Amino acid sequence: MTDSTWTDPESELLERIRDRLGGESEGEDEDTTAVLATLVDVEGSAYRRPGAKMLFDADGGGTGAITAGCLEDELQRAATEVRETGQPRLVSYDLREDGESDVWGLGVGCNGRLEILLEPLAESLRPAVTAFDEGRDVAICTVLADDGPLECGDRAYYHPDERGGRFDADSDPADWPTDALDRPARELVERGRGDRLERTLDGRRLEVFVDGFVAPPELVICGAGHDVAPVVELAAAEFRVTVVGFRGAVDLTERFPEADRTVTTSPARLRDALELDDRTYAVVMSHNVVDDRLAVDELLRSPAPYVGLLGPRERFEEMRAAFGAEGRQFTTGELERLYTPIGLDLGSGSPYGIAHSIVAEVLAVANDREPGHLSARDGPIHERVDVADGRE
Amino acid sequence: MTDSTWTDPESELLERIRDRLGGESEGEDEDTTAVLATLVDVEGSAYRRPGAKMLFDADGGGTGAITAGCLEDELQRAATEVRETGQPRLVSYDLREDGESDVWGLGVGCNGRLEILLEPLAESLRPAVTAFDEGRDVAICTVLADDGPLECGDRAYYHPDERGGRFDADSDPADWPTDALDRPARELVERGRGDRLERTLDGRRLEVFVDGFVAPPELVICGAGHDVAPVVELAAAEFRVTVVGFRGAVDLTERFPEADRTVTTSPARLRDALELDDRTYAVVMSHNVVDDRLAVDELLRSPAPYVGLLGPRERFEEMRAAFGAEGRQFTTGELERLYTPIGLDLGSGSPYGIAHSIVAEVLAVANDREPGHLSARDGPIHERVDVADGRE
């Protein structure tokens, strides 16, 4: 554990929590020295949104990020106290109180008021790890304060996909106001956001942080050529990456160590071999036109919202002609999910440049964005100058 | 050296060539067992363009990529012969001759005719490495065949930036038809392309591969917070990355091991401390509004074509107000080079998601592209369906 792990991707944070929790049997190999910090409330501008997490290890190392470095030393000290007492604790920092507030007031992420829950890493986080591993969304509901029977750190889970929404709690389920939490939990999972909720029930005041945890989407890469490695490498932080080799491809796990899984199958069996759903983003780059054609067919028949195909548009038109001769026509809905030539127009033809173009496109589609310059969204800056200062 | 290095970035290939060449004194620690392969001619579709390079080590490992895996085993065998004879050699592969041409004909990168120069790694490549290290462009001119005095593998360099263009050659400069090569060499460096040229001079027929080698652009990141690490990591393959820390930042080299260099200075001294030119792309993310403001001022006064500033547009407007109070106005030309909020709109707020957004934007600007979907450039696919098949 060194400083360089501070900005590891969220997926790595979850994996580390799983490592610390140890085996499935409660307590087995459990590392009880790790302390989890979760940002539960923000006023003013902040680097991360509520739900951002960091894991503090006893040796001073950490994983994840809550701020861009402004508070980590303070948090490390507070985590040490939590480690010693074993009790969850809410801490708050008001960086606006700083005497230098004029200087720091516009520092991105280093101002505003932050409230952070610190807790010893405990078995109550296991369902979050399980949901992550299984690619399921879940709302992690954590008590921050209660006039009633619950205590800070007590936890329940809301599973939106089970029987129209189901709550699970370690403590007595009757203590949880599930009726009052059901709708916000569902909404927060849908939006992938966290929020601090206050509910007053028969005079009892309860504060809960509801953390909409969205499992990372899956990137299925059909192909195992040398050009696949940069795509895996660049996508690993944001996606659960599956590399699919055809024609008896071997050694995939060794060749793509950063992939979450590797599968060898035939392109016509993709839907059988993989669980393709509306969170599956697929990249087809086997460099074999027959395999690519069969893979595109399979993927477009699945609910995958993105099917990117490497190669020029003409190559797909040839495939389409071959399909047409077999009586297979593509619907408009299918073609709207097909991106060929794959990628954003970033202009770099190197293997890494192509991989950047692919991963950026998949991110934009997965997040439902039009991938232009953010600076252009508000209009060009220089037009404002023209108005304010005359044409310079 | 393992298989996983096949798709290392070009910059890594140059670094490996430098390692193999050893110290500056000729022959010192030189590893004469490595064989360099350069793609010099392509007919038909291919994965890489002429100029793509691979380095073959004696232990069977390699760096770089010429195809997506279709030819590497063949090339490894040919490289072994070149290693044994010590003589450069041109090899060609016509994948269209394959009996399965109907099957493979549309495989991306696995068809067409490829001509590849194999040569023992030699001191004649040192000027290319030096140009790479110094961030200078150069055209590497390599003889493929000559009726006259030159031999396959003989080499000259064209330096476009020196005295309006200057040729350097190991062999007798009079043997080189510099007048006939001057203009194409200049053009190929400008375009960053390689091309095989045939020149007939007084009955002498000369074939030269002119490889326009463009040094990687520099990415200067002003800031040393935890959020800088993912930007360095994602940009390392395509840029020479410099991390600049302010306020006496220490341990930068340890904290950003993938950076090519780290510098600690003050934001108002950026132009003195760094060589900022029209190949400098700058990202400002110190999270301190004063430092960011001074850095933006310095960078916009430099020729850097891209200055990206993290944070909302309002943060820059506040900076601009502060500048205005000091009498500093920005010109339209300056503001056109300023991108704030930084990044493409990819929709991911995680540290890696933000880094993807930044690196993709810098790539697009560096390559002068509008970063939309490549698939949209030719018009949507489904419109073609509507015409061809009626509205499905």
Interface residues (C-beta under 8 A of the other chain):
Chain A: D3 S4 W6 T7 P9 E10 S45 Y47 R48 R49 A65 A68 G69 C70 E72 V103 W104 G105 L106 G107 V108 G109 C110 G225 H226 D227 A229 P230 L234 A237 E238 R255 P257 M285 H287 N288 V289 V290 L310 G311 P312 R313 R315 F316 E318 M319 Q329 F330 T331 T332 L335 E336 L338 Y339 T340 P341 I342 G343 L344 D345 L346 G347 S348 G349 S350 P351 Y352 G353 H356 S357 V359 A360 E361 L363 A364 A366 N367 D368 R369 E370 P371 G372 H373 L374 S375 R377 D378 P380 I381 H382 V385 D386 D389 R391 E392
Chain B: D3 S4 W6 T7 P9 E10 S45 Y47 R48 R49 A65 A68 G69 C70 E72 V103 W104 G105 L106 G107 V108 G109 C110 G225 H226 D227 A229 P230 L234 A237 E238 R255 P257 M285 H287 N288 V289 V290 L310 G311 P312 R313 R315 F316 E318 M319 Q329 F330 T331 T332 L335 E336 L338 Y339 T340 P341 I342 G343 L344 D345 L346 G347 S348 G349 S350 P351 Y352 G353 H356 S357 V359 A360 E361 L363 A364 A366 N367 D368 R369 E370 P371 G372 H373 L374 S375 R377 D378 P380 I381 H382 V385 D386 D389 R391 E392
